[in-house]
Structures are given as C-alpha cells and as structure tokens.
C-alpha cells in the first residue's frame, strides 16, 4: 500500500455543498472526515473529491474503494477528474447507521498493456457523529 503525500486533499460534498476536508501531513496515513449527524442525516447526494499528485497522470484509471460492511468501487465521474459520486451506493445508509467507512484511492493502468504497477492509497475514514 502506498503512503499518501503532503499535498493530498480529500473533500466531502453533501448535497453539492462542502461538508468537510482533510489535508494529509507527510507522516499521516489518512485522516478522519467526520460529518455532523444533526446536519447531514437526510443527505441526498454524497460526493468525494480527491486532489493528489496522481490525479493528473493520464496513465492511471482512478476509482475510489469504500470499505464498510461491504466493499464497493466507485469510478471517477466522467469529465470531472478527481470526483467520485457515492450517492447510489450503500454509503449513505452505513453512515447514518454510525458505521465508519474506509476510503482508498485505486490507481490502475489506463491501458492493461502498460507495465506500471497498480496502487492503493489509504485516504482515511469517513464517519457521521
């Protein structure tokens, strides 16, 4: 598993409004993103934005893995680099139930014939209190 670097930022948008953000330090391996349950229990849309040194490299196909009760992989939104829509996943229900979701950025070769390694970068935990 690769380490996250200092300039990596994870932002959560609830109903198209910024609800939280973390910027990882050099020595961190992810951080907690805590949403206030009193504000966001009735959320309709849930989107995550990842800004990383890897996001601008076209050799990688990017997706987001969300691990909670089960694991789901969400592809990057077409035309919006670094954005991942979690609205149609079970993530909303798991957050409302008090579960902690682990977020991983998955980087796979855009072309399977390329001889570059896949990466799995731990971004942090998403939870609602």
KEKE-504787 format. One line per 5 residues: number of its first residue (from 1); their letters; for each residue x, y, z of N, C-alpha, C, CB. Coordinates in steps of 0.001 Angstrom, whole numbers. Glycine has a CB too. Example, Ala and Ser with C-alpha at 12.3 -4.5 7.8 and 13.67 -1.06 7.14 Angstrom:
<sites>
1 = as = 13190:-5690:7800:12300:-4500:7800:13200:-3300:7800:11308:-4473:9046  12850:-2250:7080:13670:-1060:7140:12900:30:7870:14084:-598:5725
</sites>
This chain:
<sites>
1 = xxxxx = 846:-1171:0:0:0:0:895:1240:0:-964:-5:1222  570:2200:-847:1361:3420:-951:960:4409:138:1193:4056:-2339  1900:5252:519:1612:6288:1502:1044:7511:802:2878:6658:2302  232:8251:1516:-336:9478:983:666:10606:1233:-1730:9793:1635  810:11535:310:1803:12597:467:1158:13891:946:2538:12837:-850
6 = xxxxx = 1987:14885:1266:1539:16105:1937:493:16889:1156:2712:16988:2202  573:16902:-141:-355:17735:-895:-1677:17033:-1223:300:18183:-2167  -1924:15880:-666:-3150:15148:-944:-4292:15654:-77:-2941:13654:-721  -5402:15993:-731:-6557:16578:-63:-7794:15761:-400:-6747:18061:-472  -8602:15463:598:-9867:14763:405:-10973:15694:893:-9894:13380:1168
11 = xxxxx = -11966:15942:11:-13078:16840:328:-14385:16077:161:-13056:18111:-579  -15314:16257:1096:-16631:15634:1026:-17659:16705:734:-16974:14884:2340  -18533:16412:-249:-19641:17301:-586:-20946:16572:-307:-19567:17763:-2076  -21825:17215:458:-23151:16684:745:-24141:17638:122:-23402:16514:2287  -25005:17103:-729:-25989:17911:-1451:-25316:19097:-2147:-27083:18411:-489
16 = xxxxx = -24185:18821:-2776:-23399:19787:-3556:-22819:20936:-2742:-24246:20350:-4640  -22735:20773:-1431:-22111:21769:-553:-20967:21100:193:-23151:22383:450  -19875:21835:342:-18708:21291:1043:-19062:21010:2495:-17510:22266:959  -18834:19735:2913:-19177:19326:4270:-17953:19021:5120:-20073:18120:4228  -16813:18812:4492:-15603:18510:5246:-14416:18339:4325:-15793:17260:6084
21 = xxxxx = -13221:18522:4910:-11999:18409:4122:-10837:18039:5027:-11704:19722:3371  -9934:17219:4517:-8696:16928:5233:-7526:17084:4277:-8722:15500:5845  -6430:17545:4818:-5169:17612:4090:-4194:16769:4886:-4653:19104:3902  -3662:15745:4256:-2780:14821:4968:-1377:15397:5104:-2724:13472:4247  -795:15217:6263:591:15618:6509:1516:14499:6038:829:15939:8024
26 = xxxxx = 2811:14801:5926:3788:13821:5451:3759:12517:6242:5172:14413:5513  3581:12622:7550:3669:11427:8391:2321:10753:8620:4278:11785:9718  1245:11287:8047:-78:10705:8216:-338:9656:7152:-1154:11788:8166  -1120:8684:7496:-1597:7714:6524:-3112:7837:6502:-1130:6244:6875  -3598:8983:6065:-5025:9230:6042:-5465:10001:7274:-5786:7924:5941
31 = xxxxx = -6716:10436:7255:-7260:11214:8364:-8759:10949:8443:-6966:12743:8188  -9355:11310:9563:-10794:11136:9727:-11542:12332:9169:-11149:10930:11201  -12599:12047:8413:-13545:13060:7964:-14833:12789:8719:-13761:13028:6391  -15211:13698:9606:-16382:13493:10451:-17489:14451:10007:-16030:13708:11956  -18637:13884:9659:-19812:14673:9294:-20738:14734:10502:-20546:14065:8050
36 = xxxxx = -21340:15908:10731:-22264:16049:11856:-23607:15435:11494:-22436:17538:12249  -24013:14454:12275:-25260:13736:12000:-26468:14673:12046:-25446:12594:13006  -26446:15636:12944:-27583:16563:13056:-27765:17394:11785:-27389:17494:14260  -26688:17645:11059:-26767:18438:9829:-27021:17599:8581:-25496:19217:9650  -26474:16387:8549:-26435:15634:7297:-27184:14304:7309:-25033:15380:6938
41 = xxxxx = -28033:14052:8319:-28706:12758:8383:-29666:12532:7209:-29463:12641:9689  -30172:13599:6596:-31097:13477:5461:-30414:13776:4132:-32283:14414:5649  -29145:13466:4026:-28416:13808:2815:-28986:13092:1588:-26944:13466:2981  -28977:13809:459:-29486:13248:-792:-28347:12839:-1716:-30394:14256:-1495  -27304:13663:-1801:-26151:13327:-2639:-24889:13340:-1793:-26020:14314:-3828
46 = xxxxx = -23960:12471:-2144:-22691:12363:-1434:-21589:12197:-2481:-22700:11161:-410  -20688:13171:-2516:-19602:13179:-3495:-18284:13399:-2771:-19827:14275:-4575  -17247:12719:-3236:-15896:12875:-2671:-14990:13407:-3769:-15343:11514:-2094  -14184:14396:-3430:-13164:14914:-4347:-11797:14589:-3762:-13327:16462:-4579  -10916:14045:-4581:-9555:13738:-4168:-8612:14560:-5033:-9250:12206:-4287
51 = xxxxx = -7749:15334:-4383:-6706:16084:-5084:-5385:15478:-4655:-6768:17637:-4767  -4667:14932:-5633:-3447:14203:-5356:-2479:14384:-6511:-3740:12713:-5114  -1216:14122:-6248:-229:14199:-7320:-548:13196:-8428:1180:13948:-6768  -1288:12130:-8113:-1610:11103:-9099:-2809:11461:-9973:-1874:9801:-8402  -3633:12419:-9563:-4880:12683:-10264:-4676:13234:-11675:-5705:13645:-9467
56 = xxxxx = -3550:13834:-11941:-3317:14437:-13261:-2511:13527:-14180:-2598:15768:-13108  -2242:12324:-13745:-1488:11381:-14564:-2464:10531:-15371:-571:10485:-13684  -2450:10722:-16673:-3408:10023:-17531:-3081:8542:-17696:-3455:10683:-18890  -1927:8091:-17211:-1592:6662:-17316:-2406:5830:-16342:-101:6442:-17061  -3079:6483:-15390:-3865:5758:-14400:-5368:5946:-14625:-3485:6214:-12994
61 = xxxxx = -6104:4861:-14459:-7555:4913:-14362:-7834:4978:-12865:-8271:3657:-15070  -8580:5986:-12422:-8781:6200:-10991:-10171:5752:-10557:-8572:7671:-10639  -10232:5162:-9377:-11502:4815:-8761:-11334:4904:-7246:-11976:3389:-9198  -12451:4895:-6558:-12448:5027:-5102:-13058:3763:-4510:-13234:6303:-4640  -12344:3150:-3577:-12870:1972:-2877:-13393:2426:-1524:-11771:855:-2712
66 = xxxxx = -14635:2047:-1236:-15241:2360:52:-15460:1038:772:-16591:3162:-113  -14814:878:1927:-14932:-356:2695:-15661:-65:3998:-13538:-977:2970  -16760:-753:4178:-17535:-654:5412:-18037:-2044:5729:-18721:371:5286  -19377:-2217:5748:-19951:-3551:5903:-19560:-4426:4717:-21489:-3475:6037  -19463:-3794:3557:-19012:-4464:2346:-18126:-3466:1602:-20229:-4955:1452
71 = xxxxx = -17516:-3928:550:-16614:-3073:-216:-17257:-2746:-1552:-15235:-3753:-421  -17167:-1492:-1963:-17694:-1072:-3261:-16644:-193:-3931:-19062:-309:-3109  -16548:-304:-5254:-15600:507:-6010:-16388:1459:-6888:-14640:-379:-6863  -16100:2752:-6751:-16808:3804:-7467:-15861:4415:-8494:-17349:4890:-6485  -16252:4432:-9781:-15379:5032:-10796:-15397:6556:-10702:-15807:4585:-12204
76 = xxxxx = -14367:7165:-11261:-14276:8623:-11328:-15397:9143:-12238:-12865:9077:-11854  -15983:10282:-11878:-17045:10877:-12687:-16451:11341:-14010:-17729:12062:-11939  -17064:10941:-15116:-16595:11331:-16443:-16637:12841:-16592:-17440:10663:-17540  -15528:13422:-17012:-15450:14866:-17227:-15153:15678:-15976:-16721:15341:-17813  -15067:15019:-14814:-14754:15703:-13550:-13629:14952:-12853:-16015:15794:-12624
81 = xxxxx = -12385:15186:-13273:-11263:14457:-12678:-11200:14637:-11158:-9951:14917:-13306  -11028:13532:-10455:-10888:13574:-9006:-12188:13521:-8235:-10170:14787:-8627  -13339:13470:-8918:-14638:13433:-8254:-15250:12036:-8346:-15589:14475:-8872  -15840:11587:-7225:-16443:10265:-7138:-17815:10402:-6495:-15541:9283:-6330  -18866:9889:-7164:-20247:10008:-6687:-20630:8757:-5895:-21226:10221:-7877
86 = xxxxx = -20861:8928:-4595:-21221:7813:-3717:-22725:7717:-3495:-20517:7956:-2381  -23510:8552:-4177:-24946:8652:-3941:-25661:7323:-4137:-25547:9689:-4853  -25312:6566:-5156:-26026:5328:-5474:-25445:4097:-4769:-26010:5104:-6968  -24582:4309:-3809:-24007:3196:-3049:-24733:3077:-1707:-22469:3399:-2833  -24359:2090:-923:-24954:1919:412:-24262:2815:1446:-24865:441:853
91 = xxxxx = -23364:3664:996:-22579:4503:1908:-23441:5409:2768:-21609:5342:1125  -24476:6008:2190:-25340:6908:2967:-25992:6171:4133:-26424:7525:2065  -26533:4994:3861:-27195:4211:4914:-26199:3774:5981:-27891:2980:4313  -24999:3384:5557:-23986:2956:6524:-23552:4122:7412:-22766:2363:5796  -23385:5308:6817:-23016:6487:7613:-24109:6823:8618:-22750:7699:6700
96 = xxxxx = -25371:6804:8176:-26490:7094:9079:-26594:6069:10196:-27797:7138:8302  -26133:4847:9954:-26163:3799:10973:-24956:3882:11908:-26212:2425:10311  -24096:4872:11713:-22950:5055:12601:-21724:4247:12207:-23339:4698:13989  -21707:3685:11023:-20560:2885:10562:-19430:3799:10101:-20980:1932:9411  -18210:3317:10209:-17037:4020:9704:-16679:3429:8350:-15835:3918:10700
101 = xxxxx = -16507:4292:7364:-16135:3860:6021:-14674:4199:5772:-17042:4521:4952  -13918:3247:5292:-12516:3470:4929:-12456:3810:3451:-11632:2216:5252  -11697:4859:3114:-11588:5327:1731:-10199:5029:1176:-11886:6837:1644  -10166:4443:-10:-8912:4137:-686:-8987:4658:-2120:-8620:2603:-662  -7933:5306:-2571:-7817:5702:-3967:-7138:4555:-4706:-7015:7050:-4128
106 = xxxxx = -7799:4051:-5743:-7244:2956:-6538:-6732:3516:-7858:-8309:1842:-6784  -5505:3212:-8171:-4889:3652:-9420:-4472:2414:-10199:-3664:4595:-9156  -5129:2201:-11326:-4826:1066:-12184:-4371:1586:-13536:-6055:130:-12334  -3518:837:-14237:-3070:1303:-15556:-4263:1558:-16476:-2118:273:-16199  -4275:2704:-17156:-5355:3037:-18086:-5375:2056:-19251:-5200:4479:-18606
111 = xxxxx = -4217:1572:-19616:-4086:591:-20676:-3495:-674:-20049:-3191:1131:-21859  -4205:-1806:-20112:-3705:-3026:-19464:-2358:-3510:-20006:-4717:-4125:-19619  -1960:-3036:-21165:-681:-3445:-21746:498:-2662:-21156:-717:-3262:-23260  206:-1604:-20409:1265:-793:-19807:1912:-1549:-18659:709:560:-19314  3189:-1394:-18534:3936:-2091:-17487:4151:-1171:-16281:5296:-2592:-18031
116 = xxxxx = 3050:-673:-15713:3148:132:-14493:2335:-557:-13412:2646:1600:-14726  2768:-380:-12201:2114:-1045:-11073:828:-331:-10675:3062:-1115:-9875  -145:-1108:-10242:-1360:-537:-9655:-1016:-37:-8260:-2529:-1587:-9608  -1790:923:-7776:-1579:1465:-6440:-2906:1510:-5692:-944:2873:-6510  -2819:1375:-4383:-3982:1503:-3495:-3541:2415:-2357:-4495:84:-2954
121 = xxxxx = -4119:3615:-2306:-3695:4633:-1355:-4804:4862:-326:-3338:5957:-2085  -4481:4656:926:-5437:4886:2012:-5604:6389:2223:-4965:4193:3331  -6854:6863:2086:-7139:8292:2241:-7597:8641:3655:-8198:8721:1242  -8275:7713:4323:-8759:7991:5667:-10122:7370:5899:-8821:9486:5910  -10736:7758:7007:-12045:7225:7400:-13102:8312:7272:-12007:6673:8850
126 = xxxx = -14293:7908:6842:-15436:8809:6760:-16476:8281:7742:-16013:8901:5285  -16946:9163:8638:-17942:8751:9611:-18877:9900:9938:-17272:8236:10878  -20023:9558:10523:-21010:10544:10894:-21298:10415:12378:-22295:10383:10063  -21158:11515:13122:-21418:11526:14572:-22448:12581:14894:-20121:11783:15374
</sites>
